[in-house]
Amino acid sequence: MTDILMFIEDPGVANFMVPVIPALQGLGLHVALRVAGAAVEYIGQSSAVRAWTPEGDAAAVLDAVTPRLIFSGTSENMRSLGLDLIAAGRARGLPTVAAVDAQSNAAARFRGLESAPLAFAPDHILVPDDGTAQAYTALGHAQSEITVCGHPHYDSVLERLVELQDEGRDHVRARIIKAKAAGPVIVFAAEISTGLFPEQYVRSSEYSLHGSGHFHGRTEVVIEEFLSAIALMTPRPHTVLRLHPKNTREELAPFLDGFDEISQGGPGLDVVFAADAVCGMTSVLLAEAAVAGRPVLAILPRRDERGWLPLLIQDQIAVAETRTELEAALGTLVAGARILPVTIEAGAAERAAAAIARILQVNR
């Protein structure tokens, strides 16, 4: 019998869950990892155990793996196998745990196609911070069944930062930046223009950034504004478009020539470590950049999206919501913006693993 069936479908929550695997193994627990969707390519060989694509429905997966506990991530797929696994596991009397990597869209992550926000909620939820925990207690999940463990991804970030610092920033830049950049290097962290409630990712009357008017996706509008502001700068910075794991070159094809180079695949942390400054919207890569000590600017098309930023950096980084603010903020960023310290308590992966081990012990 397998101790833990771990299911991951979304790259975002993969950052939370994959670092927990070695911590679980360190406690003598056996993990069977199943991945689907965008997580298949994203995880690749980065996991401490081999990742398999699940075959069949939830019942078939449980029959094949015979786990003692189900540990699932959330995703933007309202028909996710992860939700079915939680429901099937609950029906079989198995303890169920889910990881939530951020507080955004809390009411939709366990709803599936039902109206109740916790229709597919597990017995226990692991969250990165108090804000996310409060979002689920407000929805009715028992506070005693929520563990605030921090974000295990940042354990990996801290470990990798030590390696990058040992390598030296000049060497990292020479390895990462293809062209020899005469001026400052600015990385723009892209995202996809869809997700839960897709209407949130399309231009609306709430937008304070508008682009040329030819594009309506959130990412496209912000990239247009970024490139327009960069074009006014003298000297012009060297720009790198860092694609999100879910981005394709085809969807952003109209903008590729506006950047000096495109970055896709490989560790995003290495790319932002090599930069002089990092811009984007609400990507976790902005938080990684802040932890690495880089000046960071969030470019948001509407004010409500401040709440989408990782809590770690919501009050620590610069934000621009209008063209005037963007042009001024970029100038400050390149001139050497004041960097507010971003500190992280290490050991989140161990805390998450310990919580899972306790649940297994209780249900022995």
Buried (B, 14 or more C-beta within 10 A) or exposed (E): EBBBBBBBBBBBBBBBBBBBBBBBBEEEBEBBBBBBBBBBEBBEEEBBBEBBEBEEEBEEBBEBBEBBBBBBBBBBBBEBBBBBBBBBBBEEEBBBBBBBBBBBBBBBBBBBEEEEBBBBBBBBBBBBBEBBBBBBBEBEBEEEBBBBBBBBBBBBBEEBBEEBEEEEBEEBBEEBBEEEBEEBBBBBBBBBBBBBEEEBBBBEEEBEBBBEEEBBBBBBBBBBBBBBBBEEBEEBBBBBBBBBBBBEEEBBEEBEEBBBBBBBEEBBBBBBBBBBBBBBBBBBBBBBBBBBBBBBBBBBBBEEBBEBBBBBBBEBBBBBBBBEBBBBBBEBBBEEBEEEEBEBEBBBBBBBBBBBBEBBEEEE
